[in-house]
Amino acid sequence: MGGVRRTINVAFIVDDDHPVEACLGQWVLVHIGFAMSRIDAQEAERTLALLTELGEAQAEMAAMAGTPALDNDRPA
């Protein structure tokens, strides 16, 4: 997200019909470093838009509460 690239484990989405090589260039839903499912470009676009919207909402709530919003691109 946001241009961040990470190494992920694709074991959950690889099988005889979908070898590792078929993952290159594909959109996947990732949770804690594991590709959980393959998604198409439209679903990826909707998901990215929703995540962006959630981040904006989080920043607005933090501003109302007088606390800084979390910066997910910066280590805690």
C-alpha positions in Angstrom: 0.0 0.0 0.0 1.3 3.4 -0.8 4.1 2.1 -2.9 5.5 -0.1 -0.1 6.9 -3.4 -1.4 7.4 -6.4 0.9 8.3 -10.0 0.5 5.2 -12.2 1.1 4.4 -15.8 1.4 2.3 -17.1 -1.5 1.8 -20.7 -0.2 -1.9 -20.2 0.4 -2.6 -19.3 -3.2 -0.3 -21.7 -5.1 -1.6 -25.0 -6.4 -1.3 -27.2 -9.5 -3.5 -24.8 -11.5 -1.8 -21.7 -10.2 2.0 -22.2 -9.9 4.3 -19.6 -8.2 5.1 -18.1 -11.6 1.5 -17.2 -12.2 1.6 -14.9 -9.1 3.9 -12.4 -10.7 2.1 -9.2 -11.7 -1.1 -10.3 -10.0 -3.1 -8.6 -7.3 -3.4 -10.5 -4.0 -5.0 -9.7 -0.7 -2.3 -9.9 1.9 -2.6 -10.3 5.7 0.4 -10.4 8.0 2.8 -11.3 5.2 0.7 -14.0 3.6 -1.2 -13.8 0.3 -4.7 -14.9 1.3 -6.4 -14.8 -2.1 -6.1 -13.5 -5.6 -8.2 -10.5 -6.6 -8.8 -8.8 -9.9 -7.8 -5.2 -10.7 -11.3 -3.9 -10.0 -11.4 -5.4 -6.6 -7.8 -4.2 -5.9 -8.9 -0.6 -6.8 -12.0 -0.8 -4.6 -9.9 -2.2 -1.7 -7.2 0.5 -2.1 -9.9 3.3 -2.2 -11.5 1.9 1.0 -8.2 1.7 2.8 -7.4 5.2 1.8 -10.8 6.4 3.0 -10.3 4.6 6.3 -6.9 6.2 6.8 -8.4 9.6 6.1 -11.2 8.9 8.6 -8.6 7.8 11.2 -6.7 11.1 10.7 -9.9 13.1 11.2 -10.8 11.2 14.3 -7.3 11.7 15.7 -7.5 15.5 15.0 -10.9 15.7 16.8 -9.4 13.9 19.7 -6.3 16.1 19.7 -3.9 13.1 19.2 -1.6 12.4 16.3 -2.8 9.8 13.7 -0.8 6.6 13.3 1.7 6.7 10.5 1.8 3.2 9.1 4.8 4.0 7.0 6.9 4.8 10.1 8.0 2.1 12.6 6.4 2.3 16.1 
